[in-house]
Amino acid sequence: MRILHYSLGFPPQRRGGLVNYCLDLAREQVRGGNQVALLYPGKASLWSKEPRIKAKAKTRQTSAGVAPYEIINPLPLSIMGGFRNPASFMKPVADPGVYGDFLAEVKPSVIHLHTLYGLHQEFLVAAHRQGIPLVYTTHDYYGLCANPTFFYQNEDYSQKNSVDLWYAISAEGMAPWQLRLLQSPIYPAVRLLSKKLRISRTGRISRTGAYKQVAQQKATGQPPEATQLTQLQQLMDYYQAMFQKMDAFHFNSSVAERVYRKNIQGSIYGWRIPITNQRASGQKPVNKSPASTKRVAYAGPYEAYKGYGAFLQWVAENRDVPGISFHLWGDSKVVQTPAYITNHGRFRTATELYEKTDVLIIPSLWQETFGFHVIEALASGTPVFTSHNVGAKDLLPEEYVFEKLQDLDIRRVEQVSQVPVTKLVDSQTHAKAIAALYQEARRRRRS
């Protein structure tokens, strides 16, 4: 089978669960005898604004056996969310043939999309015209919401989406020059530096001046700008049309499936298939480093939507329990924490994290589509408790899932010593399940 993936790109320019999952799946598909290519939104040209597709040389940073292609001049990449200039995110292509010609050359049997970031609607139209089935994996909520998490000002909006929400979020969106920076080769270094310089006391997302302006408008009864609302509604419709062109959705969890079905107009077809990655598939139970206490840890960005603030509060309520120590892992951002919490910052490898963690807590407040830390912890032999908002809860018994972190009894954490019995899927088995979904998408496209 000839498989074309659409993703955000390759490390080191792009990282994260979406990128790693796509590359791990692509590698497994190559090992299975498939011809695999990967298209991604690339840099913005200084000389021309029209999109074109460039074949890239394979490097160690790309992926063995995967043919990389870059879209020069994709639509803007609002990675952090917000559409300050909505029209620029749905700008039509002057020559739609650029995508039709590319697909005619690559001749994919199926196109597997992992995001809509930077993608023109004309790409999907060209695929339809050539009878190529489209499969979409639900990694986040970009296109359904103005930010990829549906989480805004410490509240989940996945069940109450509206153009007013898009307006408020977009008031905090990046300026055009900032979006261009995201599409430059120096972005990873700039991102790391900005995280190190940003100091947070509580882990809460601070209100920007733009949001204060929106709040003041609401307080005084001043209506939002009509033109902006109209354009945002048009952008919502633009993304809805793209989602409706998918032949099959790959829901990576019950959480993601519920949110997608709620927020896409009309009926959609899809299968629920839990995901995996190479780190989890290759992870072996680790030998825990010696410690005088049971080490209970949070791992992830030190941000409100991940439940960072909720974890700090829960720890404060349980800090005097003897024999337990509390730890933070996963973020290079400078934070001020109480003396009874040890902040380790970023971990170099998953083995380092799990050698020094006896119990992992995942308290996400957003409707997290999956959560790789769950399967990585289980594979390492580390017990894990997770919020009911985390998609990977589908793999855990009910007693390891909590509705609110404050409901998690510290005695339960103290007593747990073994991982719950659950069957983790390896990369090869997962690739076969995805291949079956491809075949179903092809059948639906032909019918």
LINDAMO-V447044 format. One record per residue. N is the residue number from 1. PHI is phi in whole degrees, 0 to 359 (999 if undefined). NEAR is the number of other ideal C-beta (glycine too) atoms within 10 Angstrom. Layout:
# LINDAMO-V447044
N_PHI_NEAR ; N_PHI_NEAR
This chain:
# LINDAMO-V447044
1_999_15 ; 2_260_13 ; 3_245_25 ; 4_245_23 ; 5_266_24 ; 6_241_25 ; 7_220_25 ; 8_277_20 ; 9_135_24 ; 10_233_21 ; 11_296_14 ; 12_271_11 ; 13_297_19 ; 14_232_21 ; 15_222_14 ; 16_113_13 ; 17_299_18 ; 18_299_21 ; 19_297_20 ; 20_294_17 ; 21_299_22 ; 22_301_28 ; 23_292_22 ; 24_297_22 ; 25_295_25 ; 26_299_25 ; 27_298_18 ; 28_295_22 ; 29_293_23 ; 30_297_18 ; 31_298_14 ; 32_277_14 ; 33_94_7 ; 34_271_18 ; 35_265_17 ; 36_235_23 ; 37_232_20 ; 38_225_24 ; 39_255_26 ; 40_215_25 ; 41_285_27 ; 42_250_23 ; 43_280_16 ; 44_263_19 ; 45_283_12 ; 46_278_7 ; 47_254_5 ; 48_222_10 ; 49_258_10 ; 50_277_12 ; 51_288_26 ; 52_212_13 ; 53_244_20 ; 54_239_11 ; 55_288_13 ; 56_256_16 ; 57_290_6 ; 58_288_13 ; 59_227_9 ; 60_298_6 ; 61_282_11 ; 62_281_18 ; 63_192_21 ; 64_300_10 ; 65_84_14 ; 66_259_20 ; 67_276_18 ; 68_270_20 ; 69_228_18 ; 70_246_18 ; 71_275_23 ; 72_277_17 ; 73_64_21 ; 74_287_21 ; 75_294_20 ; 76_302_23 ; 77_256_23 ; 78_270_25 ; 79_301_20 ; 80_273_14 ; 81_100_21 ; 82_96_18 ; 83_232_25 ; 84_293_19 ; 85_235_17 ; 86_304_23 ; 87_300_11 ; 88_289_15 ; 89_270_24 ; 90_224_18 ; 91_295_15 ; 92_290_8 ; 93_274_18 ; 94_296_11 ; 95_236_12 ; 96_300_17 ; 97_298_12 ; 98_300_20 ; 99_277_25 ; 100_298_17 ; 101_295_13 ; 102_297_21 ; 103_294_19 ; 104_294_11 ; 105_282_10 ; 106_282_19 ; 107_55_12 ; 108_289_21 ; 109_283_16 ; 110_205_25 ; 111_246_26 ; 112_251_27 ; 113_263_24 ; 114_248_23 ; 115_191_23 ; 116_251_22 ; 117_307_25 ; 118_76_23 ; 119_264_21 ; 120_284_23 ; 121_299_19 ; 122_299_18 ; 123_297_28 ; 124_291_23 ; 125_298_17 ; 126_297_21 ; 127_296_23 ; 128_298_14 ; 129_297_12 ; 130_264_14 ; 131_71_9 ; 132_268_22 ; 133_290_24 ; 134_242_21 ; 135_240_24 ; 136_234_26 ; 137_266_27 ; 138_271_23 ; 139_287_24 ; 140_209_24 ; 141_244_24 ; 142_299_19 ; 143_97_22 ; 144_275_22 ; 145_226_23 ; 146_283_29 ; 147_228_26 ; 148_282_21 ; 149_245_22 ; 150_63_25 ; 151_246_25 ; 152_215_20 ; 153_50_14 ; 154_64_11 ; 155_218_13 ; 156_273_16 ; 157_249_23 ; 158_293_20 ; 159_254_11 ; 160_214_11 ; 161_290_18 ; 162_196_11 ; 163_293_19 ; 164_295_14 ; 165_297_18 ; 166_300_26 ; 167_296_21 ; 168_296_22 ; 169_295_24 ; 170_290_24 ; 171_297_22 ; 172_261_23 ; 173_294_23 ; 174_284_20 ; 175_288_10 ; 176_307_13 ; 177_292_7 ; 178_291_14 ; 179_294_22 ; 180_295_16 ; 181_297_15 ; 182_299_20 ; 183_262_19 ; 184_253_12 ; 185_296_10 ; 186_272_9 ; 187_304_17 ; 188_303_14 ; 189_292_10 ; 190_295_13 ; 191_296_15 ; 192_296_13 ; 193_296_11 ; 194_295_10 ; 195_293_15 ; 196_291_13 ; 197_275_9 ; 198_274_12 ; 199_259_9 ; 200_234_18 ; 201_265_9 ; 202_238_14 ; 203_82_23 ; 204_277_13 ; 205_284_17 ; 206_281_10 ; 207_282_12 ; 208_272_11 ; 209_300_8 ; 210_296_16 ; 211_291_17 ; 212_300_12 ; 213_295_12 ; 214_296_20 ; 215_299_14 ; 216_294_10 ; 217_299_16 ; 218_294_12 ; 219_295_8 ; 220_267_7 ; 221_77_6 ; 222_286_11 ; 223_289_8 ; 224_298_16 ; 225_296_12 ; 226_298_8 ; 227_298_10 ; 228_297_18 ; 229_297_16 ; 230_298_12 ; 231_293_21 ; 232_293_23 ; 233_296_15 ; 234_296_14 ; 235_291_21 ; 236_301_22 ; 237_294_12 ; 238_299_15 ; 239_289_18 ; 240_301_16 ; 241_297_14 ; 242_292_21 ; 243_298_19 ; 244_289_13 ; 245_275_16 ; 246_287_20 ; 247_279_25 ; 248_205_24 ; 249_258_24 ; 250_260_25 ; 251_279_25 ; 252_275_24 ; 253_192_24 ; 254_292_13 ; 255_297_25 ; 256_298_24 ; 257_298_21 ; 258_298_15 ; 259_293_25 ; 260_294_20 ; 261_294_13 ; 262_290_13 ; 263_252_19 ; 264_257_17 ; 265_289_11 ; 266_83_7 ; 267_274_7 ; 268_228_17 ; 269_248_11 ; 270_188_22 ; 271_244_16 ; 272_265_15 ; 273_228_17 ; 274_302_20 ; 275_256_26 ; 276_214_26 ; 277_214_21 ; 278_297_15 ; 279_295_17 ; 280_286_23 ; 281_296_19 ; 282_266_12 ; 283_286_21 ; 284_253_9 ; 285_306_12 ; 286_266_18 ; 287_272_10 ; 288_292_15 ; 289_289_11 ; 290_299_5 ; 291_205_11 ; 292_272_7 ; 293_229_13 ; 294_277_17 ; 295_268_20 ; 296_256_24 ; 297_231_24 ; 298_253_29 ; 299_228_23 ; 300_147_21 ; 301_299_14 ; 302_275_25 ; 303_227_20 ; 304_300_21 ; 305_295_24 ; 306_272_27 ; 307_84_27 ; 308_300_25 ; 309_296_20 ; 310_296_20 ; 311_294_23 ; 312_300_21 ; 313_294_15 ; 314_297_23 ; 315_296_24 ; 316_301_13 ; 317_285_12 ; 318_238_19 ; 319_293_15 ; 320_269_8 ; 321_291_17 ; 322_291_6 ; 323_83_8 ; 324_234_18 ; 325_238_18 ; 326_241_23 ; 327_220_21 ; 328_242_22 ; 329_221_21 ; 330_114_19 ; 331_221_23 ; 332_273_12 ; 333_296_20 ; 334_283_14 ; 335_229_18 ; 336_258_9 ; 337_236_15 ; 338_296_10 ; 339_295_6 ; 340_275_12 ; 341_238_17 ; 342_261_14 ; 343_260_15 ; 344_266_16 ; 345_71_14 ; 346_292_13 ; 347_260_16 ; 348_286_7 ; 349_221_9 ; 350_297_20 ; 351_300_15 ; 352_301_15 ; 353_298_24 ; 354_280_27 ; 355_295_16 ; 356_249_18 ; 357_231_28 ; 358_262_20 ; 359_217_19 ; 360_253_26 ; 361_245_26 ; 362_239_26 ; 363_259_25 ; 364_310_26 ; 365_261_22 ; 366_278_27 ; 367_282_26 ; 368_290_28 ; 369_296_26 ; 370_214_29 ; 371_114_27 ; 372_294_18 ; 373_300_28 ; 374_297_27 ; 375_287_24 ; 376_292_24 ; 377_295_28 ; 378_299_25 ; 379_295_21 ; 380_277_23 ; 381_86_15 ; 382_254_23 ; 383_300_19 ; 384_221_28 ; 385_248_24 ; 386_223_27 ; 387_293_24 ; 388_291_13 ; 389_280_23 ; 390_268_26 ; 391_301_27 ; 392_291_26 ; 393_301_26 ; 394_303_17 ; 395_267_21 ; 396_248_18 ; 397_296_10 ; 398_302_9 ; 399_290_10 ; 400_258_20 ; 401_240_18 ; 402_240_21 ; 403_279_10 ; 404_232_13 ; 405_300_22 ; 406_297_12 ; 407_277_8 ; 408_280_20 ; 409_287_10 ; 410_299_15 ; 411_293_10 ; 412_295_13 ; 413_295_19 ; 414_295_16 ; 415_274_9 ; 416_293_17 ; 417_224_9 ; 418_233_7 ; 419_287_18 ; 420_295_15 ; 421_285_7 ; 422_208_13 ; 423_262_8 ; 424_271_18 ; 425_271_18 ; 426_276_12 ; 427_298_19 ; 428_293_12 ; 429_296_13 ; 430_296_21 ; 431_299_22 ; 432_293_12 ; 433_295_14 ; 434_293_20 ; 435_299_16 ; 436_295_12 ; 437_294_21 ; 438_303_22 ; 439_297_14 ; 440_293_17 ; 441_296_27 ; 442_295_19 ; 443_297_12 ; 444_292_12 ; 445_292_16 ; 446_285_9 ; 447_280_5
